[in-house]
């Protein structure tokens, strides 16, 4: 082999070696890049997970703060209602200790004390019911029963108030209308809705209860021709201790828990409740409940 051939062989071998080293370097670089991308991807996923957990913690903190604020407001409102009734009882009791009170005045103050005690009793019962609904996970005992019979029962509970205000009450329900729910709690719903309708309907007004039931759901609407609720206040009527800024609140001694209890019971039945109202024309509350367990 002559010198030119050795030179060619040596040059070719050197080129092949350099090419091999270049390819090896490229492969190594690709491996390093892939490893870096994998590490960056893992780091990105960890950052995303960290951000997600931080967001969840912030959301939980906000909910906790909201719950804490709601609890404080609830306690404050309940305390105010209790203190208001107690102050009324104490004030009238001190007045009645006067020896020169006329019989008519004494009877009037006795009636005021009795009404304040009745308000306290109602408030305590409603607070106990709310506590039960909030803290017991299995409070419902559902079965199918006649909705017409229950609505008639609710009307009978308020027969005196309806007659005393000369209110015309109308019940529209088929004998074959049945509802699926907790019979005791649903009677509380109709009683609260009827109580509100009677309180806010003037003498000679009308209250209509209509029940329409089929295989899918049962819809009950309680309507009145009362003073109604201003549009801007309607979104707040189901809030606890909500006081609608109308003169009849003072006249009816409402403590603002009735509709919140109604909504809680309806929610537990996986149902819906809707209130529509127009000032000086009346209010309608519609409750829809599914007819079978979900």
C-alpha positions as CSV (number, residue, x, y, z in Angstrom):
1,X,0.0,0.0,0.0
2,X,1.5,3.3,-1.1
3,X,1.6,6.6,0.7
4,X,-1.4,8.0,-1.1
5,X,-3.6,5.1,-0.1
6,X,-2.5,5.3,3.5
7,X,-3.2,8.9,3.5
8,X,-6.7,8.3,2.1
9,X,-7.4,5.5,4.6
10,X,-6.2,7.6,7.5
11,X,-8.2,10.6,6.4
12,X,-11.3,8.5,5.9
13,X,-10.9,6.9,9.3
14,X,-10.4,10.2,10.9
15,X,-13.5,11.6,9.2
16,X,-15.5,8.6,10.3
17,X,-14.3,9.0,13.9
18,X,-15.1,12.7,13.9
19,X,-18.5,12.0,12.4
20,X,-19.2,9.3,15.0
21,X,-18.1,11.7,17.8
22,X,-20.3,14.4,16.3
23,X,-23.3,12.1,16.1
24,X,-22.6,10.9,19.6
25,X,-22.5,14.5,20.8
26,X,-25.7,15.3,19.1
27,X,-27.4,12.2,20.6
28,X,-26.0,13.1,24.0
29,X,-27.3,16.7,23.6
30,X,-30.7,15.4,22.6
31,X,-30.8,13.1,25.6
32,X,-29.8,16.1,27.8
33,X,-32.5,18.2,26.2
34,X,-35.2,15.5,26.7
35,X,-34.1,15.0,30.3
36,X,-34.3,18.8,30.8
37,X,-37.8,18.9,29.2
38,X,-39.0,16.0,31.4
39,X,-37.7,17.8,34.5
40,X,-39.2,21.1,33.4
41,X,-42.5,19.3,32.7
42,X,-42.5,17.7,36.1
43,X,-41.6,21.0,37.7
44,X,-44.4,22.7,35.8
45,X,-46.9,20.0,36.9
46,X,-45.7,20.5,40.5
47,X,-46.2,24.2,40.2
48,X,-49.6,23.8,38.7
49,X,-50.5,21.4,41.5
50,X,-49.1,23.8,44.0
51,X,-51.1,26.7,42.5
52,X,-54.2,24.5,42.5
53,X,-53.7,23.6,46.2
54,X,-53.1,27.3,47.1
55,X,-56.3,28.3,45.2
56,X,-58.2,25.6,47.1
57,X,-56.8,26.8,50.4
58,X,-57.7,30.4,49.6
59,X,-61.2,29.3,48.6
60,X,-61.6,27.3,51.8
61,X,-60.3,30.2,53.8
62,X,-62.9,32.5,52.1
63,X,-65.7,30.0,52.8
64,X,-64.5,29.7,56.4
65,X,-64.5,33.5,56.8
66,X,-67.9,33.7,55.2
67,X,-69.3,31.0,57.4
68,X,-67.8,32.6,60.4
69,X,-69.3,35.9,59.5
70,X,-72.7,34.3,58.8
71,X,-72.5,32.5,62.2
72,X,-71.7,35.8,64.0
73,X,-74.5,37.6,62.1
74,X,-76.9,34.8,63.0
75,X,-76.0,34.8,66.7
76,X,-76.2,38.6,66.7
77,X,-79.6,38.7,65.1
78,X,-80.9,35.9,67.3
79,X,-79.6,37.7,70.4
80,X,-81.3,40.9,69.2
81,X,-84.6,39.2,68.8
82,X,-84.4,37.5,72.2
83,X,-83.3,40.8,73.9
84,X,-86.1,42.7,72.2
85,X,-88.8,40.4,73.5
86,X,-87.2,40.3,77.0
87,X,-87.0,44.1,77.1
88,X,-90.7,44.3,76.2
89,X,-91.6,41.8,78.9
90,X,-89.4,43.6,81.5
91,X,-90.7,47.0,80.6
92,X,-94.4,46.1,80.8
93,X,-93.8,44.1,84.0
94,X,-92.3,47.2,85.7
95,X,-95.3,49.3,84.5
96,X,-97.8,46.7,85.9
97,X,-96.2,47.0,89.4
98,X,-97.8,50.5,89.6
99,X,-100.7,50.4,92.0
100,X,-102.8,53.0,90.3
101,X,-103.1,51.3,86.9
102,X,-106.6,51.1,85.5
103,X,-108.0,47.6,84.8
104,X,-108.1,48.3,81.1
105,X,-104.4,49.3,81.1
106,X,-103.4,46.3,83.1
107,X,-105.2,44.0,80.7
108,X,-103.5,45.7,77.7
109,X,-100.0,45.3,79.3
110,X,-100.8,41.7,80.2
111,X,-101.7,41.1,76.5
112,X,-98.4,42.7,75.4
113,X,-96.4,40.5,77.7
114,X,-98.3,37.4,76.5
115,X,-97.5,38.3,72.8
116,X,-93.8,38.9,73.6
117,X,-93.6,35.5,75.3
118,X,-95.3,34.0,72.3
119,X,-92.7,35.5,70.1
120,X,-89.9,34.1,72.2
121,X,-91.6,30.7,72.1
122,X,-91.9,30.8,68.3
123,X,-88.3,32.0,67.9
124,X,-86.9,29.2,70.1
125,X,-88.9,26.6,68.2
126,X,-87.6,27.9,64.9
127,X,-84.1,28.0,66.1
128,X,-84.3,24.5,67.3
129,X,-85.7,23.4,64.0
130,X,-83.0,25.2,62.0
131,X,-80.3,23.6,64.2
132,X,-81.9,20.2,63.6
133,X,-82.0,20.7,59.8
134,X,-78.4,22.0,59.7
135,X,-76.7,19.3,61.8
136,X,-78.7,16.1,61.2
137,X,-77.8,14.5,57.9
138,X,-80.8,12.1,57.9
139,X,-83.7,14.1,59.1
140,X,-86.1,13.1,56.3
141,X,-88.6,10.3,56.6
142,X,-90.1,10.3,53.1
143,X,-93.2,8.5,51.8
144,X,-96.1,9.3,49.4
145,X,-99.2,10.9,50.8
146,X,-102.2,13.0,49.8
147,X,-101.2,16.6,49.2
148,X,-104.8,17.8,49.3
149,X,-105.4,16.3,52.7
150,X,-102.2,18.0,54.1
151,X,-103.1,21.4,52.6
152,X,-106.6,21.2,54.1
153,X,-104.9,20.4,57.4
154,X,-102.7,23.5,57.1
155,X,-105.7,25.6,56.3
156,X,-107.6,24.3,59.4
157,X,-104.6,25.4,61.6
158,X,-105.2,29.0,60.5
159,X,-109.0,28.9,60.3
160,X,-109.3,31.5,63.1
161,X,-106.9,34.0,61.6
162,X,-108.5,33.6,58.1
163,X,-112.0,34.0,59.4
164,X,-111.0,37.0,61.7
165,X,-109.6,38.9,58.7
166,X,-112.5,37.9,56.3
167,X,-110.0,36.4,53.9
168,X,-111.3,34.2,51.1
169,X,-109.2,31.0,50.9
170,X,-109.3,28.7,47.9
171,X,-107.8,25.3,47.5
172,X,-107.3,23.7,44.1
173,X,-106.0,20.2,44.3
174,X,-107.2,16.8,42.9
175,X,-108.2,14.0,45.2
176,X,-105.7,11.9,43.4
177,X,-102.8,14.3,43.9
178,X,-99.9,12.8,45.9
179,X,-96.6,14.2,47.1
180,X,-93.4,12.3,48.0
181,X,-91.7,13.8,51.0
182,X,-91.4,14.1,54.8
183,X,-95.0,14.7,55.9
184,X,-94.1,16.5,59.2
185,X,-91.5,18.8,57.6
186,X,-93.7,19.6,54.6
187,X,-96.6,20.6,56.9
188,X,-94.1,23.1,58.4
189,X,-93.5,24.5,54.8
190,X,-97.2,25.0,54.1
191,X,-97.8,26.4,57.5
192,X,-95.0,29.0,57.2
193,X,-96.2,30.0,53.7
194,X,-99.8,30.3,54.8
195,X,-98.8,32.2,57.9
196,X,-96.9,34.8,55.8
197,X,-99.8,35.1,53.4
198,X,-102.3,35.7,56.1
199,X,-100.1,38.2,57.9
200,X,-99.5,40.3,54.8
201,X,-103.0,40.1,53.3
202,X,-105.4,42.8,54.3
203,X,-108.9,42.2,55.5
204,X,-111.2,40.9,52.7
205,X,-108.2,39.7,50.6
206,X,-107.7,36.4,48.9
207,X,-105.4,33.4,49.4
208,X,-105.2,30.7,46.8
209,X,-103.4,27.3,47.1
210,X,-103.0,25.2,44.0
211,X,-101.4,21.8,43.7
212,X,-100.5,20.1,40.4
213,X,-98.9,16.7,40.6
214,X,-97.8,14.2,38.0
215,X,-95.4,11.2,37.9
216,X,-92.3,13.5,37.7
217,X,-93.0,16.2,40.2
218,X,-95.5,18.0,42.5
219,X,-95.9,21.8,42.3
220,X,-97.7,23.7,45.0
221,X,-98.3,27.5,44.7
222,X,-99.4,29.7,47.5
223,X,-100.7,33.1,46.3
224,X,-102.1,36.1,48.1
225,X,-103.4,39.6,47.4
226,X,-101.3,41.2,50.0
227,X,-99.0,44.2,50.0
228,X,-96.3,42.5,48.0
229,X,-92.5,42.8,48.2
230,X,-90.3,45.4,46.4
231,X,-88.4,43.8,43.5
232,X,-85.0,44.7,44.9
233,X,-85.8,42.9,48.2
234,X,-87.0,39.6,46.6
235,X,-83.4,38.1,46.3
236,X,-83.0,38.4,50.1
237,X,-86.3,37.0,51.4
238,X,-84.9,33.5,52.1
239,X,-82.0,34.9,54.2
240,X,-82.2,34.3,57.9
241,X,-83.5,37.3,59.9
242,X,-84.2,39.2,56.8
243,X,-86.3,42.3,57.5
244,X,-88.1,43.6,54.5
245,X,-88.3,47.4,54.9
246,X,-92.0,47.8,55.0
247,X,-94.3,49.0,57.7
248,X,-96.0,45.6,58.1
249,X,-92.9,44.0,59.6
250,X,-93.5,45.8,62.8
251,X,-97.2,45.0,62.7
252,X,-96.8,41.3,62.0
253,X,-93.9,40.7,64.4
254,X,-92.0,38.7,61.9
255,X,-88.6,37.4,63.0
256,X,-87.4,36.6,59.5
257,X,-86.8,32.9,60.0
258,X,-89.9,31.4,58.4
259,X,-88.8,31.5,54.8
260,X,-85.3,30.4,55.5
261,X,-86.7,27.3,57.2
262,X,-89.0,26.7,54.2
263,X,-86.1,26.9,51.8
264,X,-83.9,24.6,53.9
265,X,-86.6,21.9,54.0
266,X,-87.2,22.2,50.3
267,X,-83.5,22.0,49.6
268,X,-83.3,18.8,51.7
269,X,-86.1,17.4,49.5
270,X,-83.9,18.3,46.4
271,X,-86.7,20.6,45.3
272,X,-86.9,24.2,44.2
273,X,-88.7,27.2,45.6
274,X,-89.5,30.5,43.7
275,X,-91.0,33.7,45.0
276,X,-92.6,36.3,42.8
277,X,-94.2,39.5,44.1
278,X,-95.5,42.9,43.1
279,X,-96.0,45.8,45.5
280,X,-99.7,46.4,46.3
281,X,-100.8,43.3,44.2
282,X,-99.6,40.3,46.1
283,X,-97.1,37.5,46.4
284,X,-96.8,33.9,45.0
285,X,-94.5,31.2,46.3
286,X,-94.1,28.1,44.2
287,X,-92.6,24.9,45.6
288,X,-91.6,22.0,43.2
289,X,-90.6,18.6,44.6
290,X,-89.6,15.4,42.7
291,X,-92.0,12.5,43.0
292,X,-89.4,9.8,43.5
293,X,-86.1,9.5,45.4
294,X,-83.0,10.8,43.6
